[in-house]
Amino acid sequence: MLLQYVSASLRITVVASALPETKVAHVKWLQKKGHRVLMIGDGVNDAAALATSDLSIAMGTGTDTAIATADLGPHQEATFQCD
């Protein structure tokens, strides 16, 4: 309930328990509509969507693949510009 309230308030789309190709398709669909996409993931199945998104974050308990693919993750420092 709280997740739905917060995500609706902030206009966040939550896609969970989806196949890797579905995640990538959803990221591309949002980008095509003019949205900037932040992807948060923790597993190998998230790597393609992490790479496709405008900004990506790997969770601290994530796999090496997710951490290596993401822009931000545990023990990583990154600089980026938000327009």
N, C-alpha and C positions, 0 to 999 in steps of 0.2 A: 504494500500500500504506500509506504513512504517513497519507494523507488519511483512509482508511477507519478506521485505528486511532484516530487522534485524534478523528474525528467520532463514532465509536462510544463512546469513553471519555467524551466530554463530552455525549453524547446529542444530537448535532447532526445534522439532516437536510440532506443536500446534494442540491439539485436543479439540474442544469446542462443546458445545451443544450435548453431547453424553450421552447415558444411562450409569448408574453406571457400569454395567457389561462390556460394551464396553470400558470404561476407564480402568478398571482392566485388561482386555484382552490386551489392547494396552501397558500398563505398563509392563506386563509379556512378551509380544512379544519383546519389546525393550531390556529388561533384558536378555532374551534368546539369543539375538544377541550380547550380551556383553556390552551393554550400561548401564551406570548408569543413573537412572531416577530421576529427580526432578519433583514433582507434586505440583502445586499451586491450592488451591481450597477454596471455601467459604461456601459450603452447605453440607447438609446431604448426598446428592447424590454423593459427592466427597469423603466421608469418607473411603470407601473401597480402592479406588485408592491411597489416601493419606497414608493409612496403608501399602499398597503393595509396594510403591515406596521406593527408597533408601534414599531419603531425601524429606521431605514434608513441605510446608509452608501454613499456613492458613491466609487468608486475614483478615485485621482488622475488617471488617464488617461481618465476617463469623458467622455461627451458632455455638452454644456451642459444637456440635458434631464434626464439622470440626476443631475447635480450640483445643479440647481435643485430637483428633487423630493425629494432625500434630506434626512434630518435632519442628517447629518454628511457632510462632504466636504472636499476640499482648500480651505484658506483659509476655512473656516467655523468658527464657534464656536457651540456650542449647549449649553444646559443642559436637563437632563431629570431626572426623579425615577424611581428604580427602587424599587419596593415589595417 
